[in-house]
Amino acid sequence: MESRKEQFLEYVILDYIDTAQPVSSFTIQKKYQLPYSSATIRNELAELEEDGYLTQVHTSSGRIPTDKGYRYYVNRLLGRQEILRQYASVTHKLLNDMNKMNELHLKLKKLLLSFANESGNVAMGKLSSDLIFEEGVSNFLTQPRFSSVEFIRTALEDLEEIKSHIDEISQDVSQGSYKLYIGEESPHTSMHKYAVIVGKFSIDSDDGTIVVVGPKGMQYAKNIALVEYMLNSNNNYEEER
């Protein structure tokens, strides 16, 4: 993809993440003070739409990212490690808090709660036992994307479905790593409306799973950095203690 199109795609995604509203060429031009006419930007966005990276809810509205658009953005983001490192330090305090706790499940619950509060998304997790903890649902459902009662009801059903299949969802993830599923990239229909990060980590030699569920317009840089830092730190938890 041409660098200018990449930049326009990123601007659309970043603005949509912030506002949860369709993004117009005029908005991009004004917000980022670009040296291009609104017509030029509009033509580029139209080509991005033709290529499947953007879509329009209504003909007269701005554009929103597709799953393909989010995936392109994330792949490009992962090549810019300095952005991820900017967010990674946020997790340091979360892990220091864990060091003060004694019981494994309390450590897990504290981690999930801190993660959910920091990211604004739902964080689910379990260790080797069958007990599954879930934090952040209330914050998640108050996001502007969840504007209708019907959408909230469906979201709650989806979260329960995801939680009940947490072992199946994480079976293809190796220890100390994670996978990101954007929309229909996931084989599980309950995850198709969301971006879901699934990671495998350990606390005191007990293997665990974390599942982060957020809108497809989640703050990818922050959430990926949080997960990466958590996985790397917890795998060495015993050595650092």
ROGUTI-175631 format. One line per 10 residues: number of its first residue (from 1); their letters; for each residue x, y, z of C-alpha. Coordinates in nm, 4 decimals, decimal comma, always signed. Example, Ala and Ser with C-alpha at 12.3 -4.5 7.8 and 13.67 -1.06 7.14 Angstrom:
1	AS	+1,2300:-0,4500:+0,7800  +1,3670:-0,1060:+0,7140
end
This chain:
1	MESRKEQFLE	+0,0000:+0,0000:+0,0000  +0,1255:+0,3513:-0,0775  +0,2523:+0,5413:+0,2255  -0,0068:+0,8188:+0,1859  -0,2911:+0,5679:+0,1854  -0,1388:+0,3999:+0,4916  -0,1370:+0,7326:+0,6706  -0,4974:+0,8110:+0,5776  -0,6076:+0,4652:+0,6906  -0,4310:+0,5144:+1,0241
11	YVILDYIDTA	-0,5932:+0,8542:+1,0702  -0,9388:+0,7075:+1,0067  -0,8767:+0,4243:+1,2545  -0,7342:+0,6514:+1,5247  -1,0220:+0,8966:+1,4922  -1,2793:+0,6176:+1,4933  -1,1183:+0,4660:+1,8036  -1,1511:+0,8031:+1,9777  -1,5050:+0,8921:+1,8695  -1,6841:+0,5715:+1,7592
21	QPVSSFTIQK	-1,8254:+0,7860:+1,4763  -1,7769:+0,7556:+1,0970  -1,4813:+0,9635:+0,9799  -1,5017:+1,2077:+0,6893  -1,2259:+1,3436:+0,4650  -1,2941:+1,6924:+0,6052  -1,2441:+1,5658:+0,9613  -0,9069:+1,4146:+0,8717  -0,7918:+1,7240:+0,6870  -0,8877:+1,9573:+0,9709
31	KYQLPYSSAT	-0,7784:+1,7419:+1,2650  -0,4353:+1,6492:+1,1273  -0,3803:+1,9739:+0,9291  -0,2928:+1,7875:+0,6126  -0,1549:+1,9658:+0,3035  -0,4107:+1,7933:+0,0799  -0,7503:+1,9051:-0,0376  -1,0603:+1,7401:+0,1046  -1,1319:+1,6049:-0,2444  -0,7901:+1,4383:-0,2646
41	IRNELAELEE	-0,8384:+1,2745:+0,0745  -1,1918:+1,1689:-0,0205  -1,0628:+0,9982:-0,3372  -0,7976:+0,8110:-0,1399  -1,0564:+0,6981:+0,1163  -1,2802:+0,5808:-0,1673  -0,9937:+0,3663:-0,3009  -0,9308:+0,2259:+0,0465  -1,2998:+0,1378:+0,0577  -1,2792:-0,0325:-0,2823
51	DGYLTQVHTS	-0,9837:-0,2355:-0,1544  -1,1829:-0,3484:+0,1522  -1,0021:-0,1496:+0,4231  -1,2884:+0,0926:+0,4937  -1,6654:+0,0865:+0,4617  -1,9600:+0,3273:+0,4833  -2,2624:+0,2624:+0,7027  -2,4626:+0,5121:+0,4962  -2,3822:+0,6647:+0,1580  -2,3797:+1,0170:+0,2992
61	SGRIPTDKGY	-2,1768:+0,9312:+0,6106  -1,8051:+0,9090:+0,6719  -1,6137:+0,5829:+0,6709  -1,5285:+0,3271:+0,9363  -1,2570:+0,0586:+0,9390  -1,3279:-0,2983:+0,8322  -1,1672:-0,6050:+0,9893  -0,9163:-0,5973:+0,7043  -0,8391:-0,2331:+0,7782  -0,7812:-0,3015:+1,1481
71	RYYVNRLLGR	-0,5588:-0,5980:+1,0616  -0,3437:-0,3880:+0,8267  -0,3125:-0,1206:+1,0960  -0,2155:-0,3714:+1,3659  +0,0426:-0,5438:+1,1442  +0,1949:-0,2050:+1,0672  +0,1792:-0,1093:+1,4349  +0,3694:-0,4204:+1,5435  +0,6567:-0,3063:+1,3234  +0,6836:+0,0161:+1,5241
81	QEILRQYASV	+0,7986:-0,1133:+1,8606  +0,8681:+0,2333:+1,9991  +0,4925:+0,2985:+2,0111  +0,4310:-0,0216:+2,2045  +0,7096:+0,0624:+2,4482  +0,5419:+0,3943:+2,5269  +0,2465:+0,2032:+2,6738  +0,4361:-0,0873:+2,8288  +0,5521:+0,1038:+3,1373  +0,1881:+0,1400:+3,2467
91	THKLLNDMNK	+0,1852:-0,2286:+3,3349  +0,4832:-0,2050:+3,5704  +0,2692:-0,0808:+3,8597  +0,0121:-0,3532:+3,7976  +0,2755:-0,6234:+3,8358  +0,4285:-0,4608:+4,1420  +0,0839:-0,4722:+4,3031  +0,0702:-0,8458:+4,2291  +0,3959:-0,9035:+4,4182  +0,2231:-0,7963:+4,7390
101	MNELHLKLKK	-0,0467:-1,0626:+4,7109  -0,0218:-1,4180:+4,8422  -0,2950:-1,6324:+4,6887  -0,2848:-1,7142:+4,3213  -0,6489:-1,6380:+4,2513  -0,6248:-1,3059:+4,4315  -0,3219:-1,2223:+4,2189  -0,5120:-1,3143:+3,9051  -0,8199:-1,1183:+4,0091  -0,6111:-0,8112:+4,0904
111	LLLSFANESG	-0,4307:-0,8354:+3,7582  -0,7552:-0,8644:+3,5625  -0,9151:-0,5756:+3,7490  -0,6143:-0,3502:+3,6924  -0,5954:-0,4533:+3,3294  -0,9667:-0,3882:+3,2758  -0,9504:-0,0478:+3,4432  -0,6476:+0,0562:+3,2405  -0,7770:-0,0648:+2,9040  -1,1519:-0,0064:+2,9454
121	NVAMGKLSSD	-1,2149:-0,3562:+2,8114  -1,3269:-0,6868:+2,9591  -1,0475:-0,9032:+3,0995  -1,1186:-1,2716:+3,1652  -0,8751:-1,5154:+3,3129  -0,8190:-1,8532:+3,4713  -0,5377:-2,0604:+3,6098  -0,5157:-2,4398:+3,6085  -0,8428:-2,4673:+3,8008  -1,1819:-2,4305:+3,6353
131	LIFEEGVSNF	-1,2553:-2,1049:+3,8189  -1,2844:-1,8151:+3,5709  -1,2640:-1,4523:+3,6768  -1,4049:-1,1617:+3,4788  -1,3486:-0,7895:+3,5301  -1,4401:-0,4686:+3,3480  -1,7856:-0,5526:+3,2107  -1,9492:-0,2336:+3,3411  -1,6792:-0,0072:+3,1939  -1,6903:-0,1996:+2,8688
141	LTQPRFSSVE	-2,0659:-0,1596:+2,8264  -2,0628:+0,2144:+2,8957  -1,8514:+0,2846:+2,5885  -2,0272:+0,4960:+2,3219  -2,0421:+0,2000:+2,0835  -2,2920:+0,0252:+2,3112  -2,5751:+0,2707:+2,2692  -2,8794:+0,0432:+2,2597  -3,0326:-0,1950:+2,5110  -3,0438:-0,4679:+2,2483
151	FIRTALEDLE	-2,6727:-0,4300:+2,1722  -2,5882:-0,4482:+2,5427  -2,8016:-0,7606:+2,5864  -2,6284:-0,9269:+2,2911  -2,2873:-0,8221:+2,4212  -2,3568:-0,9787:+2,7605  -2,4617:-1,3037:+2,5909  -2,1458:-1,2959:+2,3784  -1,9256:-1,2439:+2,6836  -2,0833:-1,5415:+2,8595
161	EIKSHIDEIS	-2,0298:-1,7523:+2,5487  -1,6667:-1,6478:+2,5248  -1,6104:-1,7207:+2,8949  -1,7646:-2,0664:+2,8672  -1,5285:-2,1541:+2,5799  -1,2128:-1,9980:+2,7203  -1,0160:-2,3252:+2,7022  -1,1197:-2,3858:+2,3417  -1,0432:-2,0260:+2,2451  -0,6929:-2,0477:+2,3916
171	QDVSQGSYKL	-0,5963:-2,3964:+2,2760  -0,3964:-2,2703:+1,9760  -0,1988:-2,0190:+2,1837  +0,1403:-2,1317:+2,3115  +0,2697:-2,0500:+2,6592  +0,4144:-1,7006:+2,6880  +0,2516:-1,5760:+2,3687  -0,0768:-1,4288:+2,2500  -0,3057:-1,4101:+1,9482  -0,5187:-1,1197:+1,8341
181	YIGEESPHTS	-0,8470:-1,1884:+1,6565  -1,0215:-0,8990:+1,4824  -1,3889:-0,9600:+1,4075  -1,4485:-1,2523:+1,1788  -1,0865:-1,3654:+1,1953  -1,2030:-1,5695:+1,4922  -1,3655:-1,9091:+1,4292  -1,6077:-1,8405:+1,7157  -1,9160:-1,6424:+1,6151  -1,9523:-1,4927:+1,9644
191	MHKYAVIVGK	-1,6260:-1,3028:+1,9006  -1,7107:-1,1646:+1,5573  -1,8253:-0,8215:+1,6779  -1,5104:-0,7591:+1,8807  -1,1350:-0,7540:+1,8905  -1,0120:-1,0315:+2,1213  -0,6605:-1,0869:+2,2553  -0,5875:-1,4331:+2,3960  -0,2659:-1,4868:+2,5922  -0,0989:-1,7638:+2,7931
201	FSIDSDDGTI	+0,1050:-1,6695:+3,0997  +0,2123:-1,8093:+3,4363  +0,1938:-1,7021:+3,8008  +0,4083:-1,8920:+4,0512  +0,4538:-2,1761:+3,7992  +0,0768:-2,2065:+3,7528  -0,0188:-2,1700:+3,3888  -0,2974:-1,9285:+3,3138  -0,5019:-1,7775:+3,0333  -0,6115:-1,4189:+2,9802
211	VVVGPKGMQY	-0,8743:-1,3121:+2,7292  -0,9216:-0,9413:+2,6581  -1,2460:-0,8486:+2,4809  -1,2946:-0,5012:+2,3385  -1,4555:-0,3220:+2,0458  -1,2905:-0,3527:+1,7067  -1,2087:+0,0125:+1,7637  -1,0035:-0,0647:+2,0761  -0,6765:+0,1142:+2,1466  -0,4595:-0,1543:+1,9895
221	AKNIALVEYM	-0,1209:-0,0066:+2,0823  -0,2095:+0,0154:+2,4511  -0,3774:-0,3274:+2,4751  -0,1054:-0,5122:+2,2831  +0,1649:-0,3474:+2,4938  -0,0160:-0,4366:+2,8163  -0,0540:-0,8002:+2,7131  +0,3046:-0,8323:+2,5882  +0,4468:-0,6794:+2,9049  +0,2271:-0,8979:+3,1247
231	LNSNNNYEEE	+0,3233:-1,2186:+2,9441  +0,6961:-1,1449:+2,9470  +0,6973:-1,0355:+3,3105  +0,4824:-1,3164:+3,4456  +0,6853:-1,5846:+3,2696  +0,9806:-1,4675:+3,4798  +0,7744:-1,3954:+3,7892  +0,9444:-1,6449:+4,0174  +1,2913:-1,5291:+3,9140  +1,2104:-1,1616:+3,9762
241	R	+1,0420:-1,2125:+4,3133
end
